[in-house]
Amino acid sequence: MKQIVLAVTCTAALCAGALAPLSASANLPVAIEGQPIPSLAPMLERVTPAVVEISVSGVHTRQQAVDPFGQFFGLPQGGRQQQPFRGLGSGVIIDADEGHVVTNFHVVNNADEIMVTLADGREIKAKLLGKDEQSDIALLEIDADNLTAIPKANSDSLRVGDFVVAIGNPFGLGQTVTSGIISALGRSGLNIENYENFIQTDAAINSGNSGGALVNLKGELVGINTAIIAPGGGNVGIGFAIPVNMVANLLDQLLEFGEVRRGILGVTGGELTPDLAEAFGHKTKHGAFISQVMPGSSADKAGLKAGDIIVAVDGKAIKSFGELRALIATTGAGRTVKVEVIREGKRQSFDVKLTEGNEQAANAQNIHPRLSGATLSDNDGSGIRVDQVALRSPAAQLGLREGDQIIGANNLRIKSLKELRALLEKKPRVLALNILRDGQSFYLILR
């Protein structure tokens, strides 16, 4: 978390006025021309007890730099250094009976101790039930009586322009409420998380608001606040929340399995651009274009084809490939979804049973941006096969070729896409891919 220094200046007269008793406030009107003054206070009185402060503590392990002159003075060289840390964030009680609290993964990541402070001042040690880094969601459990939970809204019914309220703990100041509107829906491609389908809002969200609640004017939870765009370090009116329907799917899996078991559709593709739509004779402006269907995948078995444009899943309109990817990945393996496509100008629907999350094929862009343009698949436990490389793509410029086999990364043996993803979850600064081509082994370096 970045530290923010607040500077306050005032004249003597202004400060004196600010500190003077506001005797006139007792006479403020409760109505104007017989109409009551609108207020969010009644709704917030019901909702704010369900939003909690989360404080964490733990130890970071980092590689100590080597001092080239240290050996002459007997100083320790290299090795790992333990560095204590503390952090603050927010959370939302979603089940009062079970004591379940949802927050962001990045709020509790690497924490050895998690403390939850309720709105009434009680401090309770929390247990981590499950977490998912790629969607930035974590589920906690606390043992306490008289808890308040926030009812969930249907985030699929949200519209741009709906009023929303953000509740959280910015900068450790204590519970804070801000209001605004929904600025956009289905935001993706921000490289904030692996699976992105954000609600964008101009309600002020700052550091410490992570994991807090975004609610509608009925006091229903519509999203979990998770990120901001802040070039200057503070709120600029562009904040993002994970839709509550997406959160609910993830939490169901965390409660049942202790982990997220991702659904896999088995297609690669991209955004439906105007040029692409024109080339295929489509009038549709939004959707996810399928460029390839993996043989034997759930999409293949259901009848989806390359050239199809996915426009809806389970009745929810799909505007982009990023939105489709996030929706499928958080739905859960083994579930059947209704996929609606535009094919040759006609709308068709297919029932697709999502396969397990140990995917056997993937669009390389979803693994690393420098691999964009390549299609990868598992090679029977012996590595990762490069099936296709688009001309002039980042993957082609890197030197990757069709038929290459990735057999290692960062001095580790890599046998599958799952193992490569596990390595990348640790966010290494440099990725050295060991490539096998025509019997020769060499490395490609990605930074």
N, C-alpha and C positions, 0 to 999 in steps of 0.2 A: 504493500500500500504506500502511495506517495503521501508525504506530509504536506499539509496546506497551512500556511501561516496567514491568519486573518488580521489585518491592520484596521483599527477603528480610530477615526479622528473626529473631533467636534469642537465647536466653539463653546465658551463657558455658558452662554445664554442657552444654546441648544441643549447642552448636557443638563443644565439645570431644569429645562423644560421637560426633558426626557425622564428625569428622576422625580418630578413633581407628582403628587397624587392625582390620579385621573378621576376627580370627583364627578365629572360630567358623565363618565361611562355608565353610572348606575341609572341614568335617565335615557339611555339609548332606546329608540322605539323598537318594538317587536313586530310592528306592522306598519306599512305605508299605504294610505288610502284604503284601509281595511283589509289589505292583502298581507299575509305573513311573509317576512323576509326569508328567502331561501337559505338553507344552511345544510351542510354535510355533517354537522355535529351529531345528530341522532344516529345516523348510519355508522359513523366512526366509533361511537360509544359501544356499539355492538361488535365491531370488527377488530379494533386495535388490540384487545386482549389476546387475540390469536397470533399476533406478530411479535416475535421474540428477538432478543439480542443474543448473538452467539460469539463467544470468545474462545479462542484456541491457543494452545501452546504446544511446542514440540522442539525438535532438533533437526536442523538441516545438515546434511553431509555434503561437503564440497571438496574438490581436489585442490590441495595446496600447491601454489606455484613454486617452481624450483628457482632458488637463488643461486646464480652461477658462482658468486663469491662466498656463499654461506659455508662451503666446505672448509674454507681456510680459517673460519672462526668456530667450527664445531657446531654449526646450526643444523637442525633437522632439515632434510631435503625431501621434497614431495610429500606423498602420503595424503591421507584424508583428514579433514578438519571438521569437528563438530561445532555447530553454531546454533545456539538457542534462538527461537523466534516466538513472537506472539502476534495474534491477528484478531480482527473484529469483523463481524458480518451480521447478517440477519437471517431469520428463518420464519416459517409459517406452520402453525399447528393445523394439520389436516384431519386428524382423528383424535378427538378428545378422550375417548374411552381407552384407546390403545397407547396414547401418548406419542403419536407419530408426528415428527416435525420434518418438513422438507426444506432443503437449502441447496446452495450450489456446491459442486464438487470442489471448486477452487477455494471455497471458504474453509473447508475442513481437511484439505489435502495435506498429508504428512503430519497431521496433528496427533500428539500423544494423549492430550486431554481436551475434551470439548465440554464447555460449560454453557448452559442455556439460562438466560435471565428473563423471567416472565415480566409482563407489564405491571404486575403487582409487587415486583421487587424480589420474588423468590429466585434463588440461584440453585440450579439442579445439574448434576453431572449427566451428560448424555452418552448413550451407546450408539455406535455407528452400525446400522443394520445392513447397509449396502450403498454402493456408489457407482457412478458411471462417468468416466472422464470425458468421453467423446460427446456426450450430451450435456455435461456439466451439471449433473443432478446427484444429490446425496440424500439418504433417508436416515434420520436419527430417531431414537426412542428415549423418552424421559418418563420417570416414575413420579407422578404427581396427581393430586386430586383437584377438582374444580377447574379443569382446563376448558378453554373455549376454542372451537375450531371454526374455520371459515368455510361456508358452503361453496361448492364449485359451480361455475357457470359453464355453458357450452361455448368454448372458444371458437368453434367453427362458425358460430352465428355472429361473430364480431364484424363491425363495419368501420371503415375509415371515417373518423369524425365522432365516434362514440366517446363520451366522457369517461375518463378513468382516474383513479387515485393511486399513487404509489406510497407505500408505507414501509419504513425501514429505519436503519440506524446509521445515517451518514456521518462519517468522520468520528464515530464514537460519541456523538453529542447526546444520544438518547433518541427515543422514538420520535420520528418526524414524518409529517404528512405533506405531500405535494399533489397538485392536481394538473390535469391536462387532457389531451385527447389522444386517440389512436391516430398516429400519423401515417402508418402504412402497415400492411400485413404480408406475411410470407417472405420476409427479408432473408436473403441467403447470400453466399459468396463473400462474406465479410472476413473469413478466416479467423473468427473468434472461437468457434467450436468446430468439431468435425461434422456434426449434423445440425444444420441451421435452418430454422423456419420461424424466425423471430416476429414478435409484435413490436413495432416501433412506436414510441410515444414521446411527446414533448414534456410530459410530467418530469420534474427535476429528479434525476437519479444521480447519485454521487458515490464515491468510494465509501464502502460500508453498507450501502443499500443492497449489495449482492445477496440473493437469497430471500429478499423481502417480497411483499405481496403487491401485485397490481390488481385492483378490484374495480368493478363497475359501480354505478351509483346505487345499486341494490345491495351492495356489500358482498357480492359474490366474487370469488377468486377467478380471474381470467388469465393470470400469468405469474411467473416467478421472475422477478427482476434479476438480470444477470450481467449486463455489460453496458458500457457507454462509449460514445465517440467523444474524446475530450482532448483536443490538440493542446489546450492550455492547462490541462490537469483538472479542470472542473466541468460542471454541467454546461452544455451548449444547446440543450434542447433536443438531443438525439440519444435516446436510451432504448434498450432492447430487453424484452422479456420472453421467456419460453412459454408458449401457449399451454394452458392447464390441461387440455386434452392430451397433448403430447406427454406432459408430466405424469398424468394418470396412467398412461400405458407403461411408462418406465417404472413407476412405483409398483404396479401390479407384478411386474417381473422381479423386481428387487425383493418384494415380500415373499414371492413363491419360490424363487431360486437363489436369492442372495446376490444375483448378478443379472445383467441385461442380456437376454438371448435374442440377438438381432434377426429379424426376418430378412430374407434375401429374395429378390424378384428374379435376378438373373438377366438383366439387360444393361447395356451401356448406351450412352446417348448424350444429349446436351439440350441447350435451350432452343426453343422454336423461334428463330429469327424471322423477320419479314421476308428475307431473301429465300430462306429455306421453305417457308410456307408457300411462297409463290412457285418455287421449283417443283413442289409436289402438288400444286393446284389446290391448296387448302386455304379457306377463308378464316380459319381459326387464328386468333391473335395470341392466345395463351395456351400453354401445354408443355409436355415433356416429349421431345423427339427421340424415338428409339432408332439408334444406328446399327445395333447388333443385338441379337438374342442368343444367349449362350446355349449350346446344345445340351439337352438333358436337364435344363434348369426348370424351375417352376413356371416361368413365363413361357418357355418352349412347350411344356406339357399342356399348358392351358390354351395355347393357340395364338399367342402374340407373335407379331412378325416385325422385322426391320422395316422402317418406314411408317409404322403406326405412330400416332400422336396421342399420348395419354392425357386425357382432359379431366378425369375425375377418378377418385378412389373412395369407395364406400359412400358415394354421394357428395364427397367434398371436392370442390373444383381444384384442379392442379394448374398453377400458373407457370411453374418452372421445373427444370429437372432437379434443382437443388431442393425444392419443396417436396418433390416426389421421393427423393433419396432419404430425406429426414423422416418423412411419414412412414415409409416402408421399414426403415431401420429401427424405428421405435415402436412399431406395431407388435413385434414379437414373432418368433418362429413358430410354425405350426398352425397359425391362424389363416383363415380363408378370407380374402378381400375381393370385392367386386371392382374390377378395373374397367373403366370405360375409355374407349379409344375412337379416334377418327381414322377410318381406313377407306381410301378411295372416295372421300367425300361423305361417307355414311358413318353414323355413330353405332358402334357395337360394344357389347359388354362381355366380359370374361370373368369367371370365378377362378381365382388363383390361390392355391395353398402355398404360403411362404415356406421356404426351406430353412434349414438350420443356418446359424450365423457363421459357421466355418466355411465361408464362401470359397468356391473353387475357381472363380474368375472375377476380375475387377477392372474398372477403369482406373488406370494408373494415376490420373489426376487426383483421385480421391485418396491416394496414398501419399504422394508428394508432388507439389506444383511443378518441379523440374521434370517430372515424368509425364507431364500432360501430353496427350496424343498417342500414348501407348496403351495397349490392352494386354493384361497379364492373366495367367491362369496357373493353378497348381500343376506340377508335373510328377504326379504319382509319388510324392514324398521325397523326390530327389532335388527339388528346387522349384523355382518359379519360371515358367516359360513366357517369353515375349511373343505374343500371337500376332500383333499388328503394331506398326509405327506409322503414324500419319506424316506425310511429306511436310517439311519445314516446320514441324511441331517442336516444342521445347525438348521432347524426348529424342527426336531425330538430331537436333542441334547438339545435344549432349553426347551423341555417338551411339545411342542404342539402336539395334537393328532387329528386324523380324527374325525369329529363330534363336536369338540369344537366350541364355539361361542364367538367372540370378541364383547363385549357389551360396552366397555369403554376404554379410554386411558388418562393417566395423569389427572385423576379425572374429565374427561369430558365424557358425554354420546356419544357413537359412534353408529350411525344407518346404515352407509353405507361406502363403500370403498372411495367414494368421500370425506366424512367427515374425514376419517383417512388420506387421502392424504393431505387435507387442513391443518391438524394438523402438519404433517411432513414437510410441506413447511416452517414452522417456525423454523425448525431445532432444536428441543429440544435436550439437552445433554443426557437425559435419557427418555426412552419410557416405561411407565408402562402400560401393556395391562391387562385389566380386562377380565378374561376368565370365561365363564359359562360352566360347565361340569357336567352332570348328576345332575342338580339342585343345584350344589355347585359353589360358586363364589370365585375366587382367582386371584392373579396377577402374571404375568411373566414380568421380568425386562430386557429390552434391552438397552445396552449402546453403 
